[in-house]
């Protein structure tokens, strides 16, 4: 019995030490926590969605999900071969060009009206605190932090590992001029030695004037947050970015809900909406959209074009790796919605986007 208890104590101590590593960030405290407690979206010790949002649908347990995830028979959750990709030289772009480069999953770079913008960058090769797990697909890692120029605005939608990557953020620190993120997320960045005065933390429905002609409004999403077992201590959100020439919707993770129509009515139309389209399941339909809902969300937002993200880098769900892009392209065609689906690393001209290939087909 004493040996068994010793093993339990040692395991517990090991977990405690492990979770104090810097990549886990830091929970809000002090003045930051006091500010959070004043948010109208914070109650019962955590942030809340606008509508009731269970992580799993009624009748589905975490045991069921784990059984499917680890012992399911779907062999197509990862691509059968190396993903094709291109590498745009971001350090030597024409400064007058308005363009976008997608890095896979929800990471992308935008150069627009003279500013360089980065959203949810993950270049470390995995989306998990445990090394060697949740690894990126072969071929999807064509960029490293050193390939990026100085960043005027770094947007972080929420603190999940597949959106806020410690290794990447640490390596980008000297290049980032300003961070715009959600309440509570700044605590992680401060622990990682980002200067507090360069971090802008916002609640839903707030405005930030970034520069002449550059305005950001924050908007709600339907999701959750957390890098440890304690969830929803920081907020999750999306951004409306107004530049001198364009209006963009930078969507974070979100289940489908009425907020898309409300945002469209208030801020639309948008030149481009960047929306999640991957890692979904009927088991957790409230926190991630189905591909058909991605198209509907774009219509609700009154977006002229949609860029589906949150796919083609990690397997975080139970569906085929290319199921999302097949379904969203079919739905967009059926509803006559303009859809951008560039290859990872391919330059997208925001003024005159080309017709992209169906590059995910024929991978072997």
Secondary structure, 3 states (H helix, E strand, C coil): CHHHHHHHHHHHHHHHHHCCCHHHCCCCCHHHHHHHHCCCCEECCEECCCCCCCCCCCCCCHHHHHHHHHHCCCCCCCCCCCCCECCCCHHHCCCCCCEEEECCCCCEEEEECCEEEEECCCCCCECCCCCCCCECCCCCCCCCHHHCCCECEEECCCCCCCCCCHHHHHHHHHHECCEEEECCCHHHHHHCCCCHHHEEEECCCCEEEEECCEEEEEECCCCCCCCCCCCCCCCCCEEEEECCCCEEEECCCCCCCCHHHHHHHHHCCECEEEEECCCCCHHHCCCCCCHHHHHHHHHHHCECCEEEECCCCCCCCCCCCCHHHHHHHHHHHHCCCCEECCCECCEEECCCCCCCCCCCCCCC
